[in-house]
């Protein structure tokens, strides 16, 4: 693709000479990212072939898995990733057969939700545990699958995404992220000796360990939906009709900026932050997982720059 995204050049070898033509059937000016353009070109191949793509991050693997069912010919897809001793080849076709169509189509939404180039990651949650939760739950699979569909309303699956987020933070019986924040915070600052309410010995606490509040999570899910729709429809020349400003972004000085939350940043009244005992005692300690028990994930590749 050239810089103005208007032309697509096709190269071939004829009589030991390399020839170049402009293939108008492979034009996809609606695609802004090289990753989705690659998947689009793959899906337009009409001859059996084996194709290897040199990549710099995992986005294209996720996008390609979600679009494998749209291949028009028998195409074996390989990805060449990494450098030096870490360089490896990924057999995307074999991986697709192992995961199956349904799980493969949930991956764009899961990858976008847990952190990618366009959406912030959930601190210390990584990629492995979210994938394990998804693989073990048909309900979670359906929710993330819906996020990538064209006609889905985010509110229809938002409660399930809240439950998924609570699971990520070790709260298996909760489905409300606001309550999850209270439970996790209370583990550190709860007064255990009621006869000495002012003798609490507290340690430093990093608020990054808390899950996002409901308002923040909604914006995260809106962005996830927009990104997942782009990636799941990469096989189409016109990739989406959705507007970023309807899905977690706003325009500031001609650039897109994330909307982190909607509504007031601080409570308006004292009564809004008073915690009642029944809320604190809803979730027993046995149903929660402490931060010490949660192994930090290795840094993933989601923040690498895209392969142009």
HELIX and SHEET records of a PDB file:
HELIX    1   1 UNK A   24  UNK A   26  5                                   3    
HELIX    2   2 UNK A   34  UNK A   44  1                                  11    
HELIX    3   3 UNK A   59  UNK A   67  1                                   9    
HELIX    4   4 UNK A   68  UNK A   70  5                                   3    
HELIX    5   5 UNK A   84  UNK A   86  5                                   3    
HELIX    6   6 UNK A   92  UNK A   99  1                                   8    
HELIX    7   7 UNK A  101  UNK A  113  1                                  13    
HELIX    8   8 UNK A  128  UNK A  135  1                                   8    
HELIX    9   9 UNK A  138  UNK A  147  1                                  10    
HELIX   10  10 UNK A  154  UNK A  168  1                                  15    
HELIX   11  11 UNK A  177  UNK A  189  1                                  13    
HELIX   12  12 UNK A  194  UNK A  196  5                                   3    
HELIX   13  13 UNK A  207  UNK A  209  5                                   3    
HELIX   14  14 UNK A  214  UNK A  232  1                                  19    
HELIX   15  15 UNK A  244  UNK A  246  5                                   3    
HELIX   16  16 UNK A  270  UNK A  273  5                                   4    
HELIX   17  17 UNK A  277  UNK A  280  1                                   4    
HELIX   18  18 UNK A  285  UNK A  287  5                                   3    
HELIX   19  19 UNK A  291  UNK A  293  5                                   3    
SHEET    1   A 2 UNK A   9  UNK A  14  0                                        
SHEET    2   A 2 UNK A  17  UNK A  22 -1                                        
SHEET    1   B 3 UNK A  49  UNK A  55  0                                        
SHEET    2   B 3 UNK A  75  UNK A  81  1                                        
SHEET    3   B 3 UNK A  88  UNK A  91 -1                                        
SHEET    1   C 2 UNK A 249  UNK A 252  0                                        
SHEET    2   C 2 UNK A 255  UNK A 258 -1                                        
END                                                                             
